[in-house]
Amino acid sequence: MKEKILIVDDEKEIADLIALYLTNEGYECKKCYTGREALRLISENSWDLAVLDVMLPDINGFSLLRKIREDRFFPVIMLTAKTEDLDKITGLTIGADDYMTKPFNPLELCARVKTQLRRYYRYNQAGGEKQPPKRHELHGLLIEKDTHICTLYGRDLGLTPIEFSILWYLCENQGKVVSSEELFEAVWGEKYLDSNNTVMAHIGRLREKMKDSSRHPKFIRTVWGVGYRIE
């Protein structure tokens, strides 16, 4: 069955271009041009991924992303014409999985879509023989790799695939300080750049969901100048 991708962009030419390339890659695409139409389509259908423009005519793309993340956890790739780091950090902090700045190379977008879907299904579908679920339990936190279950004191944290991957990697390396570079390259599978704030933004979002203070953390500790550690 084809993966279903929702494309939300008020610039029809860009939406058409994205749909053309993704359709040629074998995906089933649906285009819409307003935030309200996107909310309706999201409520009425299941999606495997969304490509979401920040600058929409009715609903700010960040506001739309917040609504999506209230009860949907499929990957979201944000698009924007802006180049400010603050926009990127904002999108990643509230739950975006990836970010591209216009103008962009459609082939690169297709590659990023494939990467996000591969990661999403890796944590949401069991493949091959049934194996005992890998899990970590510490201080009221439960995380299971095969089932993608992650709860804190019995409450579902509702993590995105990227957030789950970060938390799982930290738990796998419990007690060890993991650098931002190591974490980024392990989770995103790409070369880390010194100016990259992606990891910091996602750690901030994880702490928010876990209600974990950055100053007095119970779970994710910052080792300044080195990285992060779960004890």
Phi, psi and omega in degrees: 000138182289141174289140183260126183239130177261128180248119182241106181203129182282349175270104188301322182297320180291316178300318179297319181296314179299314181298321180298311182294317182290324176297320178295337177273359176100009180267154174265119188245143173233128182256143169214161193239001178224158178294322181295319178295323179297316179299320179295314181295324180292322181288333185263347186222164172259143182230152177264336181193152175231140170253117193236123176281142179287317187267092178252155186288336186244310182243128176304137183302326178292321177295321178296319179298319178300318178297318179300316186285357175294326181209011178234139186232017175291156182298144177231126174254122182269143175240141176207154176273350182276157180243001182293136178299330182299321178297318180296314180297319179301311181299315181293323182294323183268006170124006174290149179263336178203172192209131175227143181258133175285145352286149183230162177274119182302328179292324176293320177300316178301319180296320180290324176299314179300318180298314181295319180293321179298316180294319182299313183285334177300325184259357183241351180229131175277132180243154177069211181290149179289123180246151174302132183298133174284138184209156173230140176228126176203129174053038179091356178265130175236127178223128181240124186290312188290327182262352182061028176273133174215113181234154175232117185054037178084357181261128179294129182278343178061050183281145170286164179304320180294314180299318178299316182298319179297311183295321179298316182297319178296319179293324177298331181250036183307130180089345180260142175280122180254123181288158176301322180297312180297317182295316181297313184290330178287320185273315184270339180069025180233163179290133181279138175251144185302327184272009186281119179258010185300313182298315181301318180296318181288325176298318178300319179293320177299314180298322179297315180293326181273357184052047184252115182293136178288334180279322180230068187285145173264339186238285185269113180258138174269125173257100192303130179081358183237300182166220186229154181212140169252130184252000000 
